[in-house]
Amino acid sequence: MKVAIIGGGLAGLACAHELEKHNIKPVVYERNSYIGDQFSHVSAILEIIGRPIKDHITYMRQEFGIDIKPLNTINNLTHLSPNKKTIIKGNLGYLLNRSKDSTAVAVQILQQLKNTEIRLNELGDYESLSKNYDHVVVATGNSSFADELGCWHIWLDTYVRGATIAGNFDPNTLTAWVNRDFCKRGYAYLTPFSEKKASLILITTDVTEKEIDHYWELFLYTENLKYPIIEEFKLSHRSGSVYPNKLGNIYLAGNAGGAIDPFLGFGQYNSIFTGVMAARSIVNGESYEDLIRPIIKRNLDMLQFRKAYDLVGNKGYDLLFSAIGMPGIKHLLYYTPINAPRLGAAIFKRALKLIGKQ
Ligand SMILES: Cc1cc2nc3c(=O)[nH]c(=O)nc-3n(C[C@H](O)[C@H](O)[C@H](O)COP(=O)(O)OP(=O)(O)OC[C@H]3O[C@@H](n4cnc5c(N)ncnc54)[C@H](O)[C@@H]3O)c2cc1C
């Protein structure tokens, strides 16, 4: 069976990994001259967001045979709203290297491939490839092909400004800021690579490329962040839903298939999951839509969070983080297996209906 995968990111490589298990030798078309991320940053996987899965790293190893070594565990989550600071401690998730280094997530998956042909510097085009291959998996990390195919529905447009900074950091702490003044309806966070280097990222919604620079400066100024900057980047980021995810012999996986969540912009696990499921659908003939339903459902839950979050202002953020910091609520949210995204989405859906915003 001939399978082409467009995009050598997380979804594309995870798909190739799964196909190899069934003796299929896929061809990955990657437009860049390398595998990995253009802009170095540290991403996160948070346990509270991923429930009912307790530990995504273990889960991916056991269920998909994909072995990813994180940079560190997250043992401290510090939330900062304009006038409140909430600290949560425990086994809260993982920090992962996203770059071109050998420890980067994409490079780690690449190293586990044995039988895949990787064509670097080759732009994949689904129209011509779908005529020459039995199946084509679109895993380009963006919405352009889904848009062309008429199955993309935009949820959120964001701009991301990020930097690698030097300083002294706790490698197990993730710090997150919410503040309407500089995040608008987004958020900012600091995730360390190590004790001496960290990633600082601001994600704002509905801004132009020019405006993001203003909000970035405001963020650094307001929070008095004076770290030396090693490297900087800026990019636009979209989340949306895709339906159908399979058209003829074309499968849309990862961000290209709407995997990224519309609340926090988490998409790593979802991209790996949809890549693996595209492969399973190709191999077993099972419905791709059915296989990826858990991710679609989860993203719809996250959309409820997004709608509720969009209505909250700085006072609301302070109240929210005060509440999260209260012992009973903190315990319930972080130290029991309660499915917080599911429960929160149901509560927000009801609340939004009551105030006529749904
Ligand atoms: C700054 C930033 C921070 C993030 N933080 C987090 C986080 O903390 N937690 C989390 O879970 N998620 C996070 N995400 C989201 C996560 O990185 C993505 O959801 C995930 O990488 C998507 O994987 P993918 O395989 O769909 O796309 P990608 O990993 O983007 O890979 C797509 C690949 O396709 C290639 N490509 C594109 N078009 C073509 C073409 N026509 N032909 C050939 N190749 C092509 C690209 O070069 C790229 O290599 C973050 C994203 C960004 C940008």
The ligand as an ORCA input file, in Angstrom:
! r2SCAN-3c Opt
* xyz 0 1
  C       4.647     28.661     20.219
  C       3.788     27.449     20.367
  C       3.598     26.910     21.627
  C       2.812     25.772     21.780
  N       2.668     25.244     23.026
  C       1.976     24.099     23.191
  C       1.884     23.493     24.463
  O       2.417     24.009     25.454
  N       1.214     22.325     24.574
  C       0.610     21.713     23.503
  O       0.030     20.638     23.654
  N       0.665     22.284     22.282
  C       1.335     23.457     22.104
  N       1.407     24.018     20.862
  C       0.675     23.390     19.752
  C       1.440     22.217     19.173
  O       2.765     22.582     18.960
  C       0.780     21.797     17.852
  O      -0.561     21.490     18.110
  C       1.464     20.585     17.208
  O       2.824     20.799     17.002
  C       0.796     20.312     15.874
  O       1.417     19.213     15.264
  P       1.228     18.975     13.688
  O       1.960     17.758     13.354
  O      -0.202     19.097     13.333
  O       1.942     20.246     13.039
  P       3.462     20.692     13.108
  O       4.132     20.120     14.287
  O       3.414     22.168     12.952
  O       4.107     20.037     11.808
  C       3.681     20.378     10.515
  C       4.826     20.108      9.554
  O       4.332     20.183      8.226
  C       5.286     20.845      7.410
  N       4.541     21.357      6.240
  C       3.595     22.297      6.209
  N       3.089     22.416      4.968
  C       3.751     21.519      4.194
  C       3.673     21.130      2.826
  N       2.771     21.666      1.983
  N       4.511     20.177      2.370
  C       5.424     19.593      3.197
  N       5.531     19.897      4.507
  C       4.699     20.838      5.004
  C       5.837     21.917      8.327
  O       7.080     22.399      7.888
  C       5.928     21.139      9.643
  O       7.172     20.495      9.780
  C       2.185     25.163     20.663
  C       2.369     25.709     19.385
  C       3.180     26.844     19.234
  C       3.394     27.404     17.854
*
